[in-house]
Amino acid sequence: DARIALVGKIIARKNRRVSAAALEEGMVLAHDLRNQSGALVLAAGTRLTSTAAERVASLFGDRFVVEVACAA
């Protein structure tokens, strides 16, 4: 007879809004990120690498606000 038990805690976290220039590695995009012509740059759910965060910062600058989810 074998049994498995899981114990955990679910914590609800609100998304944060940060400028594109403040994005960091590990942040997760809450919404698709599109450029001015509507082309998809990064899809929602993407966990940013440092390279991707730098690329988004250079494309959008500090005046563009991005909604990110807290990474688990």
N, C-alpha and C positions, 0 to 999 in steps of 0.2 A: 504494500500500500504506500503510495507516494503522493504527496501534496505539495503544491506550489502556492505560496502566498505573496502578493505584491502589496507593498505599502508605499503610498505616495501622497503628494500634496499638489493640488492644481492651483496655480496662482494666475489670475487674470492680469495681464499687463496692457496698458494703453499704448497705442502707436505714438511715436514721436515725430515731430516735424523739424527738420534741420535744413540748413542751406546746403546746396550741392557741394559747396567748398568745404563743408564740415563733415562730409561722409567719411567713414572709417572702415577699415577691414572688419568683416564679421557682421556688419549691419545687413538686415534683410529688407528688400524693397517691398512695400505694402501694395504698390500699384505699378502698372507698366510705366516705363519711362520712355517717352517719345520726344524726338527732336521737333523743331518748328514745322517741318514738312510732314510730320506725322509718322515718320519711320521709327520702328521699334529700336531703341537703344539697348534696354535691358528689360526683361520680363519680370512681372511681379513674382515674388518668392525667391528671387536671386539673392544668394548670400554674397556680398561684395568681397572681392579680394582687394589688396592694396592697389594693384594695377587698375582694376575697374573703378575704384573710388577716385583715383587720380584722373582717369580718363573722363569720368562724369564731371568732376570739378572743372577740368579744362574746357569741356563742352558747354557747361551751363553757368559756371561762376557762382558767386555768392548771393546773387539776387534771386535765384531759382530755389524754391522750397520743395523738398522731397519728403514724403512720408515713409518712415521706416518702422518695422516691427522689431520688438526686442528679440534678440536671438536666444535660443534655448541653450 
